[in-house]
Amino acid sequence: MVKLIIFDIGGGLLDFSEDEYIAYIARKVGISEKEFKTVFKPLLSKMEKGFMTVKEMERTLAKHFDIPLAQFDFGGAFKKLAKLNRNVIGLAKRLSRHYKVVLLTNVSFERYGLMRRMLLRKLHFKTFASCYLHIVKPSRRIYEHVLKRMNTKAGDALFIDNMAENVEGAKKIGISAIKFTSYEELMTRLIEMGIKVD
């Protein structure tokens, strides 16, 4: 029986993914998405584990591509591109009437601050952020940490995320998981599972 529902933030509650940042910056500075992604992804991993700041990442990109630092404005791009997914936010609030609802996100310190101002202060859900834990999804340790902190067994938890590898990571330790594609699809899946959605 589901007692705990764990939501990802980016790509669910917020309509945004790092691929959007990659595409946006690649177009802006005139380099290929593939080339930019190859350099950016390892830096992103360091930021999400709390081992690199956004400024350090931007300086590294500027030096590597020999492009002015300001062109890689990580925070500005997020504010420009990220949109609230009001249907999913409303669903999470409704679910919290019947279940424990928490958030689990791979995020840098700086992005987490932006998310707090944009969304999290209004929701009042407990949030587990990778930058503070120094672990990222899909590591089993991050799911186990959430379960331990929420005093919940894996079999009593449901995880919702837009990334297939994160969904599979949760399933590997016995958490039910849904890959988020749209609000409508999510609602269908939840109803099929017998989850109270109103």
Disulfide bonds with the S-S distance in Angstrom:
none
